[in-house]
Amino acid sequence: MSAALRIGMDIGGSKTAAVALDDAGTVVAATELGTVRGDDGVVDTAESAIVALATQTGVAPSGFASVGIGIPGQVDRGLGVVRNAYNIGVARLPLAQRLSARTGLAVSLDNDVTAAAIGAAHLMRLSGTVAYLNLGTGLSAGFVVDGVPLRGAHGVAGEIGHLAVDPRERPCPCGQRGCLETVASGSALRTYWPAGGDHPGRVLLSAIAAGDAEARAAYDALVAGAASCVRLLVLALDPHTVVIGGGLRLLGAPLVDGIRGELDLAAATSPFLTELELSARVQVLPADSSAAAVGAALAGNL
Amino acid sequence: MSAALRIGMDIGGSKTAAVALDDAGTVVAATELGTVRGDDGVVDTAESAIVALATQTGVAPSGFASVGIGIPGQVDRGLGVVRNAYNIGVARLPLAQRLSARTGLAVSLDNDVTAAAIGAAHLMRLSGTVAYLNLGTGLSAGFVVDGVPLRGAHGVAGEIGHLAVDPRERPCPCGQRGCLETVASGSALRTYWPAGGDHPGRVLLSAIAAGDAEARAAYDALVAGAASCVRLLVLALDPHTVVIGGGLRLLGAPLVDGIRGELDLAAATSPFLTELELSARVQVLPADSSAAAVGAALAGNL
């Protein structure tokens, strides 16, 4: 195998997905393992993923070209430090340096949603401006313009989940009220449809089919909130494509059809919105894509 | 004089400002004239501005390197066509072609707010990501990232004035209700403080000083709405700087201080917002800057 294989990794709250990409950007190996929380646990998890990919590809663990990591929290790319990644038990971790010291590999970090935006644009062969809307436990977005990610001044570009615009004004852990994340996210589903358990997205559609009115209300709020996000992304940045990603994309076609329906309904009263062709810009990331891992592998050079 | 002088022009509803820039991007001549409405009027106005700059600089009218024009409405840069620029009486005008045929010069068009964003970043020597918030008759934004404008897929990037997020739900000419433009714009001031006449921004502060309660209410709504726009721009794009521009910038320091005060008030309840240092990112475009004309001169190459 070529020594030019690049590793990309998506370290999430429960799982870590990792891939190896060849020069052409094709996934030649992939693995997934449980994320061990805490500073040492995260470094161990990342190292285990590299070893697994080495075994799969026949490349020595020290023989990869680079390692890119997409991770939640605030990422300082220059320092290779991640902060406030509470769902993996990390307050401040110089992950790039620690993993590099263990493996001898060049390691770079990126925000996981920015990495997913890069990966989605690559996997879905999208050009121009791409907005990636991450409907996961939280709500945020990532942007790629002509192949280049927009990261912003302080790494908070795309944090639209904390725009306080919902008239219900539900409290948000960020301290504000009415944030979009209190409406359109997995955590909103958990809070306002507690019967759905820890992974409400997996049982939401069947509960609605069984006539659960609370599930229906939670779903309708999710769809309306996600449509608001698409309008916001289009009016702010005018992307060619808005990709729906994140864990809730497993809701699949009904979610995307619902979002498109909301967008068309709003456009029906507004020639301005009609001309923007909002619903035609919406696509969903295929369910089996490791967009963040793929994007993380590519992100080091972008 | 050098033959490399570039002309930039900002064709507005009442006035057209034009400048000539040297190779270093310095303004070496400037003129301003009334805009004549309609297709022929706009072409005549642009030609007159070129002739005036030729007289000032001693360059023959055909001797300039290029002409860049910032103009309201929807701009197709590739075709050099502007559409739906109602405040200058234009439905569809191939302005680049017509002006080029008359003058022999290379002419390019850009959205006026995008041109202003480019010009503001240049004149204020701002690097990184710059968001330009145009508080004019309407409300919109323009973006420059590392010197390159973000124009979007269909030239509507920055149309945040038509995000429907205001709970008062006032009707907007776009067909929606509660658009940000119904709160934070010159047209909102005219509508909700009719005593202010056609140019309410010019008399607003003196009316407030004289105890006019309606003027006060309109001003407070303007400041709160502009602060919402800054939050939105920062959470969406994470710009290093948000420049307040447009006609209402003549409100000057009180407007900027008011916006900063609103931002700090909201941040006081939210550690998340506090960390974003919103108010520190806000600057105002100097009152005498021809940002859109300067940016239009530069925009052809960007």
Chai-1 contact restraints between the chains, C-beta under 6 A:
chainA,res_idxA,chainB,res_idxB,connection_type,confidence,min_distance_angstrom,max_distance_angstrom,comment,restraint_id
A,G128,B,A153,contact,1.0,0.0,6.0,A-B,restraint_1
A,T129,B,A153,contact,1.0,0.0,6.0,A-B,restraint_2
A,G152,B,D238,contact,1.0,0.0,6.0,A-B,restraint_3
A,A153,B,G128,contact,1.0,0.0,6.0,A-B,restraint_4
A,A153,B,T129,contact,1.0,0.0,6.0,A-B,restraint_5
A,A153,B,D238,contact,1.0,0.0,6.0,A-B,restraint_6
A,A153,B,H240,contact,1.0,0.0,6.0,A-B,restraint_7
A,H154,B,D238,contact,1.0,0.0,6.0,A-B,restraint_8
A,V156,B,D238,contact,1.0,0.0,6.0,A-B,restraint_9
A,A157,B,L237,contact,1.0,0.0,6.0,A-B,restraint_10
A,A157,B,D238,contact,1.0,0.0,6.0,A-B,restraint_11
A,E159,B,L235,contact,1.0,0.0,6.0,A-B,restraint_12
A,I160,B,L235,contact,1.0,0.0,6.0,A-B,restraint_13
A,I160,B,A236,contact,1.0,0.0,6.0,A-B,restraint_14
A,H162,B,F272,contact,1.0,0.0,6.0,A-B,restraint_15
A,L163,B,L235,contact,1.0,0.0,6.0,A-B,restraint_16
A,V165,B,V165,contact,1.0,0.0,6.0,A-B,restraint_17
A,P167,B,P167,contact,1.0,0.0,6.0,A-B,restraint_18
A,C174,B,S270,contact,1.0,0.0,6.0,A-B,restraint_19
A,C174,B,F272,contact,1.0,0.0,6.0,A-B,restraint_20
A,G175,B,T269,contact,1.0,0.0,6.0,A-B,restraint_21
A,G175,B,S270,contact,1.0,0.0,6.0,A-B,restraint_22
A,G175,B,P271,contact,1.0,0.0,6.0,A-B,restraint_23
A,Q176,B,S270,contact,1.0,0.0,6.0,A-B,restraint_24
A,L235,B,E159,contact,1.0,0.0,6.0,A-B,restraint_25
A,L235,B,I160,contact,1.0,0.0,6.0,A-B,restraint_26
A,L235,B,L163,contact,1.0,0.0,6.0,A-B,restraint_27
A,A236,B,I160,contact,1.0,0.0,6.0,A-B,restraint_28
A,A236,B,A236,contact,1.0,0.0,6.0,A-B,restraint_29
A,L237,B,A157,contact,1.0,0.0,6.0,A-B,restraint_30
A,D238,B,G152,contact,1.0,0.0,6.0,A-B,restraint_31
A,D238,B,A153,contact,1.0,0.0,6.0,A-B,restraint_32
A,D238,B,H154,contact,1.0,0.0,6.0,A-B,restraint_33
A,D238,B,V156,contact,1.0,0.0,6.0,A-B,restraint_34
A,D238,B,A157,contact,1.0,0.0,6.0,A-B,restraint_35
A,H240,B,A153,contact,1.0,0.0,6.0,A-B,restraint_36
A,T269,B,G175,contact,1.0,0.0,6.0,A-B,restraint_37
A,S270,B,C174,contact,1.0,0.0,6.0,A-B,restraint_38
A,S270,B,G175,contact,1.0,0.0,6.0,A-B,restraint_39
A,S270,B,Q176,contact,1.0,0.0,6.0,A-B,restraint_40
A,P271,B,G175,contact,1.0,0.0,6.0,A-B,restraint_41
A,F272,B,H162,contact,1.0,0.0,6.0,A-B,restraint_42
A,F272,B,C174,contact,1.0,0.0,6.0,A-B,restraint_43
